[in-house]
Amino acid sequence: MPLWLYWVLLGLIAGSLAKFLVPGRDPSGCIVTVALGILGAFIGGLIGSALGWGHVTAGDFDLRSLGIATLGAIIVLLVGRILRRLR
């Protein structure tokens, strides 16, 4: 599987899980969910690597990568909601 397709798939799954786990209304579609997941995977990978939890691996789809990406997507989702309320 090409690397970019792996990141899109991981982004879609992590973004969907983040939206499912964090209750609330989000009027965004599939593209925003994928972007949320990809950005979450990047941020989760940075946080996970810094704390020694592991990192998001490219090419190997495992639960640790999915968990770290979902954690990052939840953080991005919550920050986005806070910024939206401040406007």
N, CA and C of each residue as an Amber inpcrd file, in Angstrom:
protein
   261
   0.8520000  -1.1650000   0.0000000   0.0000000   0.0000000   0.0000000
   0.9070000   1.2400000   0.0000000   0.6150000   2.2270000  -0.8480000
   1.4270000   3.4520000  -0.8500000   1.3290000   4.1790000   0.4930000
   2.3850000   4.8710000   0.8360000   2.4620000   5.5460000   2.1290000
   1.3550000   6.5750000   2.3160000   1.0420000   7.3470000   1.2880000
   0.0160000   8.3840000   1.4360000  -1.3550000   7.7580000   1.6840000
  -1.6170000   6.5940000   1.0780000  -2.8920000   5.9270000   1.2840000
  -2.9980000   5.3840000   2.7130000  -1.8850000   4.9260000   3.2410000
  -1.8540000   4.4730000   4.6290000  -2.2190000   5.6160000   5.5720000
  -1.6420000   6.8040000   5.3480000  -1.9320000   7.9430000   6.2230000
  -3.3760000   8.4070000   6.0890000  -3.9400000   8.3600000   4.8960000
  -5.3460000   8.7360000   4.7160000  -6.2480000   7.7440000   5.4330000
  -5.9560000   6.4520000   5.3110000  -6.7530000   5.4280000   5.9880000
  -6.6380000   5.5620000   7.5010000  -5.4250000   5.7430000   7.9980000
  -5.2320000   5.9330000   9.4320000  -5.9300000   7.2070000   9.8970000
  -5.8640000   8.2710000   9.0970000  -6.5310000   9.5270000   9.4330000
  -8.0350000   9.3820000   9.4910000  -8.6000000   8.6470000   8.5360000
 -10.0500000   8.4390000   8.5290000 -10.5020000   7.6630000   9.7640000
  -9.7860000   6.6140000  10.0960000 -10.1660000   5.8010000  11.2570000
  -9.9580000   6.5770000  12.5550000  -8.8020000   7.2390000  12.7090000
  -8.5280000   7.9800000  13.9440000  -9.4700000   9.1690000  14.0930000
  -9.7450000   9.8900000  13.0190000 -10.6760000  11.0200000  13.0840000
 -12.0850000  10.5730000  13.4210000 -12.5190000   9.4660000  12.8410000
 -13.8510000   8.9360000  13.1420000 -13.9560000   8.4770000  14.5900000
 -12.9140000   7.8080000  15.0780000 -12.9210000   7.3820000  16.4800000
 -12.9310000   8.5730000  17.4210000 -12.1820000   9.6140000  17.0940000
 -12.1490000  10.8110000  17.9410000 -13.5210000  11.4650000  17.9940000
 -14.1830000  11.5710000  16.8530000 -15.5240000  12.1630000  16.8300000
 -16.5300000  11.2850000  17.5740000 -16.3390000   9.9800000  17.5380000
 -17.2270000   9.0680000  18.2490000 -17.0100000   9.1430000  19.7630000
 -15.7500000   9.2550000  20.1960000 -15.4290000   9.2310000  21.6220000
 -15.6700000  10.5610000  22.3180000 -15.6270000  11.6650000  21.5920000
 -15.8430000  12.9820000  22.1830000 -17.2380000  13.4430000  21.7710000
 -18.1820000  13.4840000  22.7260000 -19.5470000  13.8560000  22.3610000
 -19.6440000  15.3360000  21.9930000 -20.6230000  15.6390000  21.1750000
 -20.8600000  17.0180000  20.7700000 -21.1900000  17.0820000  19.2990000
 -21.6240000  18.2670000  18.8740000 -21.9990000  18.4620000  17.4820000
 -20.8270000  19.0240000  16.7020000 -20.5060000  18.3690000  15.6260000
 -19.4610000  18.8290000  14.7180000 -20.0150000  18.7970000  13.3020000
 -20.2550000  19.9620000  12.7280000 -20.8400000  19.9890000  11.3770000
 -19.7890000  19.8380000  10.2780000 -18.9670000  18.8420000  10.3670000
 -17.9260000  18.6630000   9.3650000 -18.1200000  17.3280000   8.6580000
 -17.6100000  17.2680000   7.4360000 -17.7920000  16.0820000   6.6170000
 -16.5980000  15.1520000   6.6450000 -16.5450000  14.3010000   5.6570000
 -15.5300000  13.2540000   5.5840000 -14.1240000  13.8240000   5.3920000
 -13.9820000  14.8480000   4.5520000 -12.6640000  15.4270000   4.2870000
 -12.0860000  16.0410000   5.5590000 -12.9170000  16.7430000   6.3190000
 -12.4480000  17.3500000   7.5700000 -12.1060000  16.2650000   8.5840000
 -12.8600000  15.1800000   8.5940000 -12.5750000  14.0750000   9.5020000
 -11.2280000  13.4330000   9.1700000 -10.9400000  13.2510000   7.8930000
  -9.6500000  12.6930000   7.4850000  -8.5180000  13.6430000   7.8590000
  -8.7160000  14.9410000   7.6000000  -7.6910000  15.9330000   7.9610000
  -7.4690000  15.9620000   9.4660000  -8.5500000  15.8810000  10.2310000
  -8.4510000  15.8340000  11.6900000  -7.6370000  14.6280000  12.1250000
  -7.8850000  13.4860000  11.5230000  -7.1630000  12.2710000  11.8760000
  -5.6970000  12.3160000  11.4820000  -5.3900000  12.8620000  10.2980000
  -3.9970000  12.9480000   9.8630000  -3.2220000  13.9040000  10.7520000
  -3.8110000  15.0730000  11.0320000  -3.1600000  16.0220000  11.9370000
  -3.0390000  15.4210000  13.3350000  -4.0610000  14.6940000  13.7680000
  -4.0100000  14.0210000  15.0610000  -2.9400000  12.9530000  15.1220000
  -2.7490000  12.2300000  14.0210000  -1.6940000  11.2140000  13.9770000
  -0.3240000  11.8650000  14.0970000  -0.1570000  12.9920000  13.4330000
   1.1190000  13.7100000  13.5170000   1.3640000  14.2090000  14.9420000
   0.3670000  14.8620000  15.5330000   0.5230000  15.3910000  16.8990000
   0.6430000  14.2450000  17.9030000  -0.1760000  13.2140000  17.7460000
  -0.0790000  12.0570000  18.6300000   1.2650000  11.3720000  18.5330000
   1.8110000  11.3020000  17.3280000   3.1460000  10.7170000  17.1480000
   4.2170000  11.5220000  17.8510000   4.1040000  12.8550000  17.7820000
   5.0620000  13.7110000  18.4880000   4.9650000  13.5310000  20.0030000
   3.7370000  13.5500000  20.5110000   3.5230000  13.4010000  21.9550000
   3.9500000  12.0050000  22.4210000   3.5400000  10.9750000  21.6670000
   3.8960000   9.6010000  22.0320000   5.3870000   9.3620000  22.0250000
   6.0790000   9.9320000  21.0540000   7.5370000   9.7750000  20.9910000
   8.2160000  10.5080000  22.1380000   7.7140000  11.6920000  22.4610000
   8.3140000  12.4770000  23.5460000   8.1240000  11.8010000  24.9060000
   6.9860000  11.1350000  25.0930000   6.7100000  10.4800000  26.3750000
   7.1910000   9.0340000  26.4220000   7.7210000   8.5300000  25.3190000
   8.2350000   7.1670000  25.2910000   7.1630000   6.1020000  25.1350000
   5.9850000   6.4780000  24.6450000   4.9000000   5.5200000  24.4460000
   5.0260000   4.7830000  23.1370000   5.9070000   5.1930000  22.3050000
   6.0120000   4.6350000  20.9620000   5.7420000   5.7310000  19.9570000
   5.5080000   5.3380000  18.7130000   5.2390000   6.3200000  17.6730000
   4.3270000   5.7080000  16.6210000   3.7730000   6.5840000  15.7980000
   2.9240000   6.1250000  14.7130000   3.8370000   5.5660000  13.6360000
   3.6910000   4.2870000  13.3510000   4.5760000   3.6510000  12.3770000
   3.9580000   3.6980000  10.9990000   4.7670000   3.9620000  10.0190000
   4.3040000   3.9920000   8.6380000   4.4370000   2.6000000   8.0310000
   3.3520000   2.1110000   7.5080000   3.3870000   0.8170000   6.8420000
   2.9190000  -0.3390000   7.6920000   2.9830000  -0.2210000   8.9890000
   2.4980000  -1.2690000   9.8880000   1.2700000  -0.7500000  10.6160000
   0.1260000  -1.3290000  10.3090000  -1.1180000  -0.9010000  10.9400000
  -1.3070000  -1.7110000  12.2090000  -1.0230000  -1.1100000  13.3510000
  -1.2030000  -1.8070000  14.6200000  -2.0320000  -0.9450000  15.5700000
  -2.4540000  -1.5210000  16.6650000  -3.3320000  -0.8200000  17.5990000
  -2.6280000   0.3270000  18.3080000  -1.3310000   0.2160000  18.5420000
  -0.6000000   1.3060000  19.1880000  -0.6070000   2.5550000  18.3050000
  -0.3580000   2.3840000  17.0230000  -0.3930000   3.5150000  16.0980000
  -1.7800000   4.1270000  16.0390000  -2.7950000   3.2910000  15.9860000
  -4.1690000   3.7800000  15.9460000  -4.5290000   4.5080000  17.2330000
  -4.1160000   3.9840000  18.3720000  -4.3980000   4.6350000  19.6560000
  -3.7120000   5.9820000  19.7870000  -2.4630000   6.0590000  19.3890000
  -1.7250000   7.3210000  19.4680000  -2.3300000   8.3400000  18.5020000
  -2.6970000   7.9100000  17.3010000  -3.3130000   8.8160000  16.3280000
  -4.6740000   9.3010000  16.8160000  -5.4540000   8.4160000  17.4290000
  -6.7590000   8.8050000  17.9490000  -6.6170000   9.7800000  19.1150000
  -5.6450000   9.5620000  19.9840000  -5.3940000  10.4970000  21.0800000
  -5.0410000  11.8760000  20.5380000  -4.1900000  11.9290000  19.5350000
  -3.8470000  13.2030000  18.9160000  -5.0450000  13.8500000  18.2530000
  -5.9040000  13.0620000  17.5970000  -7.1000000  13.6010000  16.9590000
  -8.0820000  14.1500000  17.9860000  -8.1860000  13.5120000  19.1450000
  -9.0450000  14.0310000  20.2090000  -8.5180000  15.3780000  20.6950000
  -7.2190000  15.4980000  20.8370000  -6.6250000  16.7690000  21.2560000
  -6.9120000  17.8550000  20.2250000  -6.7330000  17.5440000  18.9460000
  -7.0020000  18.5170000  17.8840000  -8.4800000  18.9000000  17.8740000
  -9.3670000  17.9350000  18.0560000 -10.8000000  18.1930000  18.0760000
 -11.1820000  19.1130000  19.2330000 -10.6480000  18.8530000  20.4240000
 -10.9760000  19.6790000  21.5810000 -10.4220000  21.0990000  21.4410000
  -9.2060000  21.2320000  20.9200000  -8.6360000  22.5650000  20.7060000
  -9.4590000  23.3230000  19.6690000  -9.8860000  22.6480000  18.6200000
 -10.7250000  23.2790000  17.6050000 -12.0460000  23.7570000  18.1710000
 -12.6500000  22.9770000  19.0390000 -13.9100000  23.3930000  19.6680000
 -13.7090000  24.5990000  20.5750000 -12.6130000  24.6040000  21.3140000
 -12.3320000  25.7510000  22.1890000 -12.1140000  27.0170000  21.3570000
 -11.3520000  26.9080000  20.2810000 -11.1080000  28.0610000  19.4280000
 -12.3940000  28.5420000  18.7490000 -13.2570000  27.6350000  18.3750000
 -14.5350000  28.0040000  17.7490000 -15.4220000  28.7410000  18.7400000
 -15.4100000  28.3610000  20.0000000 -16.2280000  29.0430000  21.0120000
 -15.7020000  30.4240000  21.3570000 -14.3880000  30.6260000  21.2420000
 -13.8140000  31.9300000  21.5580000 -14.1790000  32.9960000  20.5220000
 -14.5590000  32.5750000  19.3340000 -14.9510000  33.5420000  18.3090000
 -16.2630000  34.0760000  18.6650000
